[in-house]
Amino acid sequence: MNQDIQNALLDLFSVCLEVNGAGRYHAHMSYAAHVNSVTVYVLPADTNYLAPERDHKLSEDVYICRNMGGKPKAVVANLNDLAGRVNEFLLPAHEEAA
């Protein structure tokens, strides 16, 4: 995995942490080594995790390997796009605080 992909993954993880810290949503991020894929999903903070169905506000998978995700530049672009969409969950929390 090249350094640009690693940096994009760290940026995505940081955005997930920020969303969680804001308290309105839970942003989950996981890595599946067997398929070289990252999954991110966002749920409201008051989600009942024991309930059979959940209100996913976002649920995305990004392949980070060349044969499934494309060339490194495409993988980085996909990760950055996903980070931007996760970052949007910060906006309502910031607007309420103002």
DSSP file (Angstrom, degrees, kcal/mol; ACC not computed):
  #  RESIDUE AA STRUCTURE BP1 BP2  ACC     N-H-->O    O-->H-N    N-H-->O    O-->H-N    TCO  KAPPA ALPHA  PHI   PSI    X-CA   Y-CA   Z-CA
    1    1 A M              0   0    0      0, 0.0    64,-0.1     0, 0.0     2,-0.1   0.000 360.0 360.0 360.0 132.0    0.0    0.0    0.0
    2    2 A N     >  -     0   0    0      1,-0.1     4,-2.0     4,-0.0     3,-0.3  -0.324 360.0-108.6 -82.3 167.1    1.5    3.3   -0.9
    3    3 A Q  H  > S+     0   0    0      1,-0.2     4,-2.6     2,-0.2     5,-0.2   0.830 115.4  57.8 -64.1 -34.8    1.9    6.3    1.4
    4    4 A D  H  > S+     0   0    0      2,-0.2     4,-2.1     1,-0.2    -1,-0.2   0.897 108.1  46.8 -64.0 -39.9   -0.8    8.4   -0.2
    5    5 A I  H  > S+     0   0    0     -3,-0.3     4,-2.4     2,-0.2    -2,-0.2   0.918 111.7  51.2 -67.2 -42.9   -3.4    5.6    0.4
    6    6 A Q  H  X S+     0   0    0     -4,-2.0     4,-2.3     1,-0.2    -2,-0.2   0.922 110.9  48.5 -59.5 -43.8   -2.2    5.3    4.0
    7    7 A N  H  X S+     0   0    0     -4,-2.6     4,-2.3     1,-0.2    -1,-0.2   0.895 110.4  50.8 -64.3 -39.9   -2.5    9.1    4.5
    8    8 A A  H  X S+     0   0    0     -4,-2.1     4,-2.3     2,-0.2    -1,-0.2   0.880 109.8  51.0 -65.4 -37.6   -6.0    9.1    3.1
    9    9 A L  H  X S+     0   0    0     -4,-2.4     4,-2.5     2,-0.2    -2,-0.2   0.911 110.1  49.2 -64.5 -42.3   -7.0    6.2    5.4
   10   10 A L  H  X S+     0   0    0     -4,-2.3     4,-2.4     2,-0.2    -2,-0.2   0.893 110.5  50.9 -64.2 -39.4   -5.7    8.1    8.4
   11   11 A D  H  X S+     0   0    0     -4,-2.3     4,-2.2     2,-0.2    -2,-0.2   0.919 110.4  49.1 -63.2 -43.2   -7.6   11.2    7.3
   12   12 A L  H  X S+     0   0    0     -4,-2.3     4,-2.1     1,-0.2    -2,-0.2   0.921 111.3  49.5 -62.0 -44.1  -10.8    9.2    7.0
   13   13 A F  H  X S+     0   0    0     -4,-2.5     4,-2.3     1,-0.2    -1,-0.2   0.903 109.3  52.7 -61.3 -41.6  -10.2    7.7   10.4
   14   14 A S  H  X S+     0   0    0     -4,-2.4     4,-2.2     1,-0.2    -1,-0.2   0.897 108.0  50.4 -61.8 -41.1   -9.6   11.2   11.9
   15   15 A V  H  X S+     0   0    0     -4,-2.2     4,-2.5     2,-0.2    -1,-0.2   0.908 108.6  52.4 -64.3 -41.1  -12.9   12.5   10.4
   16   16 A C  H  X S+     0   0    0     -4,-2.1     4,-2.4     1,-0.2    11,-0.4   0.917 109.3  49.9 -60.0 -42.8  -14.7    9.5   11.9
   17   17 A L  H  X S+     0   0    0     -4,-2.3     4,-2.5     1,-0.2    -1,-0.2   0.902 109.9  50.8 -62.0 -41.2  -13.2   10.3   15.3
   18   18 A E  H  X S+     0   0    0     -4,-2.2     4,-1.6     2,-0.2    -2,-0.2   0.916 109.6  50.0 -63.0 -43.5  -14.3   14.0   15.0
   19   19 A V  H  X S+     0   0    0     -4,-2.5     4,-0.8     1,-0.2     6,-0.7   0.929 112.3  47.6 -61.4 -44.9  -17.9   12.9   14.1
   20   20 A N  H >< S+     0   0    0     -4,-2.4     3,-0.9     1,-0.2    -1,-0.2   0.905 110.0  53.3 -62.0 -40.8  -18.0   10.6   17.1
   21   21 A G  H 3< S+     0   0    0     -4,-2.5    -1,-0.2     1,-0.2    -2,-0.2   0.786  98.1  63.5 -66.2 -27.9  -16.6   13.4   19.3
   22   22 A A  H 3< S-     0   0    0     -4,-1.6    -1,-0.2    -3,-0.3    -2,-0.2   0.756 100.5-139.7 -69.8 -23.2  -19.3   15.8   18.3
   23   23 A G  S << S+     0   0    0     -3,-0.9    -3,-0.1    -4,-0.8    -2,-0.1   0.332  77.1  92.2  89.5  -7.6  -21.8   13.5   19.9
   24   24 A R  S    S+     0   0    0     -5,-0.4    21,-2.6     1,-0.1    22,-0.3   0.787  91.9  22.3 -90.9 -28.3  -24.7   13.6   17.4
   25   25 A Y  E     -A   44   0A   0     -6,-0.7     2,-0.5    19,-0.3    -2,-0.4  -0.916  66.0-131.9-134.5 159.3  -23.6   10.6   15.3
   26   26 A H  E     -A   43   0A   0     17,-3.3    17,-2.3    -2,-0.3     2,-0.6  -0.973  20.5-162.5-110.8 118.5  -21.5    7.4   15.6
   27   27 A A  E     -A   42   0A   0     -2,-0.5     2,-0.4   -11,-0.4    15,-0.2  -0.909   8.6-163.4-103.5 116.6  -19.1    6.9   12.6
   28   28 A H  E     -A   41   0A   0     13,-3.4    13,-2.0    -2,-0.6     2,-0.4  -0.803   7.5-175.6-101.7 138.8  -17.9    3.4   12.4
   29   29 A M  E     +A   40   0A   0     -2,-0.4     2,-0.3    11,-0.2    11,-0.2  -0.999   6.3 171.0-135.9 132.8  -14.8    2.4   10.3
   30   30 A S  E     -A   39   0A   0      9,-2.6     9,-2.8    -2,-0.4     2,-0.4  -0.974  22.4-141.9-140.7 156.7  -13.5   -1.1    9.7
   31   31 A Y  E     -A   38   0A   0     -2,-0.3     2,-0.8     7,-0.2     7,-0.2  -0.972   5.4-158.0-119.9 128.9  -10.9   -2.8    7.5
   32   32 A A  E >>> -A   37   0A   0      5,-3.1     5,-1.6    -2,-0.4     3,-1.1  -0.886   6.2-171.0-107.4 101.4  -11.4   -6.2    6.0
   33   33 A A  T 345S+     0   0    0     -2,-0.8    -1,-0.2     1,-0.3     3,-0.1   0.821  79.4  64.5 -63.5 -33.0   -7.9   -7.6    5.2
   34   34 A H  T 345S+     0   0    0      1,-0.2    -1,-0.3     3,-0.1    -2,-0.0   0.737 120.9  21.3 -68.3 -20.8   -9.2  -10.6    3.2
   35   35 A V  T <45S-     0   0    0     -3,-1.1    30,-0.2     2,-0.1    -1,-0.2   0.338 103.2-122.6-123.6   2.4  -10.7   -8.3    0.5
   36   36 A N  T  <5 +     0   0    0     -4,-1.1    28,-3.1     1,-0.2    29,-0.5   0.947  63.8 141.5  54.7  54.3   -8.6   -5.1    1.2
   37   37 A S  E   < -AB  32  63A   0     -5,-1.6    -5,-3.1    26,-0.3     2,-0.4  -0.946  45.1-147.7-130.2 146.2  -11.7   -3.0    1.8
   38   38 A V  E     -AB  31  62A   0     24,-2.7    24,-2.7    -2,-0.3     2,-0.4  -0.946  14.4-162.4-112.0 134.6  -12.6   -0.3    4.2
   39   39 A T  E     -AB  30  61A   0     -9,-2.8    -9,-2.6    -2,-0.4     2,-0.4  -0.960   7.7-178.0-118.1 134.6  -16.2    0.1    5.4
   40   40 A V  E     +AB  29  60A   0     20,-2.7    20,-3.0    -2,-0.4     2,-0.3  -0.998   5.1 170.9-129.3 134.0  -17.6    3.2    6.9
   41   41 A Y  E     -AB  28  59A   0    -13,-2.0   -13,-3.4    -2,-0.4     2,-0.4  -0.995  16.8-150.9-141.2 151.5  -21.2    3.6    8.3
   42   42 A V  E     +AB  27  58A   0     16,-2.3    15,-3.0    -2,-0.3    16,-1.1  -0.969  15.2 175.8-125.4 132.4  -22.8    6.4   10.3
   43   43 A L  E     -A   26   0A   0    -17,-2.3   -17,-3.3    -2,-0.4    13,-0.1  -0.925  40.9 -91.1-128.5 154.2  -25.7    6.0   12.7
   44   44 A P  E >   -A   25   0A   0      0, 0.0     3,-1.7     0, 0.0   -19,-0.3  -0.348  38.8-118.8 -60.0 148.7  -27.4    8.5   15.0
   45   45 A A  T 3  S+     0   0    0    -21,-2.6   -20,-0.2     1,-0.3   -21,-0.1   0.758 112.5  58.5 -63.9 -24.4  -25.8    8.6   18.4
   46   46 A D  T 3  S+     0   0    0    -22,-0.3    -1,-0.3     2,-0.1   -21,-0.1   0.205  77.7 141.3 -91.4  18.1  -29.1    7.5   20.0
   47   47 A T    <   -     0   0    0     -3,-1.7     2,-1.0     1,-0.1     7,-0.1  -0.326  54.2-131.8 -61.0 135.8  -29.2    4.3   18.0
   48   48 A N    >   -     0   0    0      5,-0.2     3,-1.4     1,-0.1    -1,-0.1  -0.814  18.9-166.1 -87.6 104.2  -30.4    1.2   19.8
   49   49 A Y  T 3  S+     0   0    0     -2,-1.0    -1,-0.1     1,-0.3    -2,-0.1   0.581  83.9  60.4 -73.3  -8.2  -27.7   -1.3   18.8
   50   50 A L  T 3  S+     0   0    0      3,-0.0    -1,-0.3    -3,-0.0    -2,-0.0   0.601  82.3 102.8 -89.8 -13.1  -29.9   -4.2   20.0
   51   51 A A  S <  S-     0   0    0     -3,-1.4    -4,-0.0     1,-0.1     0, 0.0  -0.395  78.0-128.2 -69.5 146.8  -32.6   -3.4   17.5
   52   52 A P  S    S+     0   0    0      0, 0.0     2,-0.4     0, 0.0    -1,-0.1   0.787  93.2  40.9 -68.6 -26.5  -32.8   -5.6   14.4
   53   53 A E  S    S-     0   0    0     -5,-0.1     2,-0.3     2,-0.0    -5,-0.2  -0.946  70.6-164.3-124.3 146.0  -32.9   -2.6   12.1
   54   54 A R        -     0   0    0     -2,-0.4     2,-1.5    -7,-0.1    -5,-0.0  -0.926  28.3-116.5-129.5 153.2  -30.9    0.6   12.2
   55   55 A D        -     0   0    0     -2,-0.3     2,-0.4   -11,-0.1     3,-0.1  -0.627  35.0-164.5 -89.5  78.7  -31.2    4.0   10.6
   56   56 A H        -     0   0    0     -2,-1.5   -13,-0.2     1,-0.2     3,-0.2  -0.510  13.2-173.8 -67.6 121.5  -27.9    4.1    8.6
   57   57 A K  S    S+     0   0    0    -15,-3.0     2,-0.3    -2,-0.4    -1,-0.2   0.709  77.3   5.8 -85.8 -23.2  -27.3    7.6    7.5
   58   58 A L  E     +B   42   0A   0    -16,-1.1   -16,-2.3    -3,-0.1    -1,-0.4  -0.954  60.9 174.7-157.0 139.7  -24.3    6.5    5.4
   59   59 A S  E     +B   41   0A   0     -2,-0.3     2,-0.3   -18,-0.2   -18,-0.2  -0.843  18.4 159.9-151.0 111.7  -22.9    3.0    4.5
   60   60 A E  E     -B   40   0A   0    -20,-3.0   -20,-2.7    -2,-0.3     2,-0.4  -0.981  25.1-157.1-138.9 144.9  -20.0    2.8    2.1
   61   61 A D  E     -B   39   0A   0     -2,-0.3     2,-0.4   -22,-0.2   -22,-0.2  -0.955   9.9-169.9-116.5 140.5  -17.3    0.3    1.1
   62   62 A V  E     -B   38   0A   0    -24,-2.7   -24,-2.7    -2,-0.4     2,-0.3  -0.984  15.4-142.3-131.5 121.9  -14.0    1.3   -0.6
   63   63 A Y  E     -B   37   0A   0     -2,-0.4   -26,-0.3   -26,-0.2   -27,-0.1  -0.656  12.3-170.8 -79.2 136.7  -11.6   -1.2   -2.0
   64   64 A I        +     0   0    0    -28,-3.1     2,-0.3    -2,-0.3   -27,-0.1   0.214  53.8  94.0-115.3  14.4   -8.0   -0.1   -1.5
   65   65 A C  S >>>S-     0   0    0    -29,-0.5     4,-3.3   -30,-0.2     5,-0.6  -0.762  79.2-120.1-105.6 156.1   -6.2   -2.7   -3.6
   66   66 A R  H 3>5S+     0   0    0     -2,-0.3     4,-1.2     1,-0.2    -1,-0.1   0.879 108.1  52.8 -62.2 -41.7   -5.2   -2.2   -7.2
   67   67 A N  H 345S+     0   0    0      1,-0.2    -1,-0.2     2,-0.1     4,-0.1   0.750 127.0  20.4 -73.3 -21.4   -7.3   -5.0   -8.7
   68   68 A M  H <45S+     0   0    0     -3,-0.6    -2,-0.2     2,-0.2    -5,-0.2   0.727 131.0  39.3-112.2 -35.0  -10.6   -3.9   -7.1
   69   69 A G  H  <5S-     0   0    0     -4,-3.3    -3,-0.2     1,-0.3     2,-0.2   0.596 101.1-127.7 -96.2 -12.1  -10.1   -0.2   -6.3
   70   70 A G     << -     0   0    0     -4,-1.2    -1,-0.3    -5,-0.6    -2,-0.2  -0.532  55.3 -13.7  97.9-167.9   -8.2    0.9   -9.3
   71   71 A K  S >> S-     0   0    0     -2,-0.2     4,-2.1     1,-0.1     3,-0.8  -0.286  75.6-101.8 -67.7 156.8   -4.9    2.8   -9.5
   72   72 A P  H 3> S+     0   0    0      0, 0.0     4,-2.7     0, 0.0     5,-0.2   0.842 122.1  55.1 -50.8 -39.2   -3.6    4.5   -6.3
   73   73 A K  H 3> S+     0   0    0      1,-0.2     4,-2.2     2,-0.2     5,-0.1   0.891 109.0  47.9 -63.4 -37.4   -4.8    7.9   -7.4
   74   74 A A  H <> S+     0   0    0     -3,-0.8     4,-2.5     2,-0.2    -1,-0.2   0.899 111.2  50.6 -68.4 -40.3   -8.3    6.6   -7.8
   75   75 A V  H  X S+     0   0    0     -4,-2.1     4,-2.5     2,-0.2    -2,-0.2   0.933 111.5  48.1 -62.5 -46.0   -8.2    4.8   -4.4
   76   76 A V  H  X S+     0   0    0     -4,-2.7     4,-2.7     1,-0.2     5,-0.2   0.912 111.4  50.6 -61.0 -43.1   -7.1    8.1   -2.8
   77   77 A A  H  X S+     0   0    0     -4,-2.2     4,-2.4    -5,-0.2    -1,-0.2   0.909 110.9  48.7 -61.8 -42.2   -9.8   10.0   -4.5
   78   78 A N  H  X S+     0   0    0     -4,-2.5     4,-2.2     2,-0.2    -2,-0.2   0.906 112.8  47.5 -64.9 -41.5  -12.4    7.5   -3.4
   79   79 A L  H  X S+     0   0    0     -4,-2.5     4,-2.5     2,-0.2    -2,-0.2   0.906 112.9  48.5 -65.9 -41.6  -11.2    7.7    0.2
   80   80 A N  H  X S+     0   0    0     -4,-2.7     4,-2.1     2,-0.2    -2,-0.2   0.886 110.2  51.9 -66.0 -38.0  -11.1   11.5    0.2
   81   81 A D  H  X S+     0   0    0     -4,-2.4     4,-1.9    -5,-0.2    -2,-0.2   0.922 110.9  47.7 -62.3 -44.0  -14.6   11.6   -1.3
   82   82 A L  H  X S+     0   0    0     -4,-2.2     4,-2.4     1,-0.2     5,-0.2   0.911 109.2  53.3 -64.2 -42.3  -15.8    9.3    1.5
   83   83 A A  H  X S+     0   0    0     -4,-2.5     4,-2.5     1,-0.2    -1,-0.2   0.888 108.0  52.2 -59.7 -38.8  -14.1   11.4    4.2
   84   84 A G  H  X S+     0   0    0     -4,-2.1     4,-1.0     2,-0.2    -1,-0.2   0.891 109.4  48.3 -64.2 -39.8  -15.9   14.4    2.8
   85   85 A R  H  < S+     0   0    0     -4,-1.9     4,-0.3     2,-0.2    -2,-0.2   0.876 112.9  47.5 -69.9 -36.5  -19.2   12.7    3.0
   86   86 A V  H >< S+     0   0    0     -4,-2.4     3,-1.9     1,-0.2    -2,-0.2   0.898 105.9  59.9 -67.9 -39.4  -18.5   11.6    6.6
   87   87 A N  H >X S+     0   0    0     -4,-2.5     3,-2.2     1,-0.3     4,-0.5   0.792  89.7  71.5 -58.9 -29.1  -17.4   15.2    7.4
   88   88 A E  T >< S+     0   0    0     -4,-1.0     3,-0.6     1,-0.3    -1,-0.3   0.741  84.5  68.7 -60.4 -22.1  -20.8   16.5    6.5
   89   89 A F  T <> S+     0   0    0     -3,-1.9     4,-0.5    -4,-0.3    -1,-0.3   0.595  91.1  61.9 -74.9  -8.9  -22.1   14.9    9.7
   90   90 A L  H <> S+     0   0    0     -3,-2.2     4,-2.3    -4,-0.2    -1,-0.2   0.787  88.1  73.3 -79.5 -29.8  -20.2   17.5   11.6
   91   91 A L  H <X S+     0   0    0     -3,-0.6     4,-2.5    -4,-0.5     5,-0.2   0.905  94.4  47.2 -57.8 -50.1  -22.2   20.3   10.1
   92   92 A P  H  > S+     0   0    0      0, 0.0     4,-2.1     0, 0.0    -1,-0.2   0.893 112.8  50.7 -60.1 -37.1  -25.5   19.9   12.0
   93   93 A A  H  X S+     0   0    0     -4,-0.5     4,-1.5     1,-0.2    -2,-0.2   0.902 112.4  46.2 -66.7 -40.1  -23.6   19.5   15.3
   94   94 A H  H  X S+     0   0    0     -4,-2.3     4,-1.2     2,-0.2    -1,-0.2   0.871 110.9  52.7 -70.0 -36.4  -21.6   22.7   14.7
   95   95 A E  H  < S+     0   0    0     -4,-2.5     3,-0.2    -5,-0.2    -2,-0.2   0.890 109.0  49.6 -66.5 -38.9  -24.8   24.6   13.6
   96   96 A E  H  < S+     0   0    0     -4,-2.1    -1,-0.2     1,-0.2    -2,-0.2   0.866 108.6  53.0 -66.2 -36.0  -26.6   23.6   16.8
   97   97 A A  H  <        0   0    0     -4,-1.5    -1,-0.2     1,-0.2    -2,-0.2   0.767 360.0 360.0 -71.7 -25.3  -23.7   24.7   19.0
   98   98 A A     <        0   0    0     -4,-1.2    -1,-0.2    -3,-0.2    -2,-0.2   0.481 360.0 360.0 -75.5 360.0  -23.6   28.2   17.4
